Amino acid sequence: MAKGASKNAKVKDAKAAAESKVWTKVIKAVRSPKTGAYTFKEAIVHKDKVQEHINAK
């Protein structure tokens, strides 16, 4: 019984791992116009949209 359950868990984990590989964490430094200090904005973005996110103001 336990072997069947662990086999199904491995299949679910493989699917989740494959799906998670298409997402990327983007950290962007943003400068405040008022103080000049930098803050960091984090976002989870699809790997096809990374450049669009970085270039967006």
C-alpha positions in Angstrom: 0.0 0.0 0.0 2.7 2.5 1.0 4.6 2.0 -2.3 1.6 2.9 -4.4 1.0 6.1 -2.4 4.6 7.2 -2.6 4.6 6.5 -6.4 1.6 8.8 -6.8 3.3 11.5 -4.7 6.4 11.4 -6.8 4.3 11.9 -10.0 2.6 14.9 -8.4 5.9 16.4 -7.3 7.4 15.9 -10.8 4.5 17.8 -12.3 4.7 20.6 -9.7 8.5 20.8 -10.3 8.0 21.1 -14.0 5.4 23.8 -13.6 7.5 25.8 -11.2 10.5 26.0 -13.6 8.6 28.4 -15.8 8.5 31.1 -13.1 11.4 33.5 -12.1 11.9 35.8 -9.1 12.8 39.3 -10.3 14.4 41.8 -7.9 14.4 45.3 -9.2 16.2 48.3 -7.6 14.0 51.4 -7.8 15.3 54.8 -6.9 13.1 57.2 -5.0 12.9 60.6 -6.8 12.3 62.4 -3.5 15.1 61.0 -1.4 17.4 59.3 -3.9 17.4 56.1 -1.8 17.0 52.8 -3.4 14.3 50.3 -2.6 13.9 46.8 -4.0 10.8 45.5 -5.6 10.4 41.7 -5.9 8.0 39.9 -8.2 7.4 36.4 -9.4 7.2 36.6 -13.2 6.7 34.0 -16.0 10.1 33.4 -17.7 8.8 34.7 -21.0 7.8 38.1 -19.4 11.0 38.9 -17.5 12.4 41.5 -19.9 9.0 43.2 -20.1 8.9 43.4 -16.4 12.4 44.8 -16.1 11.9 47.4 -18.8 8.6 48.6 -17.4 8.8 51.8 -15.4 
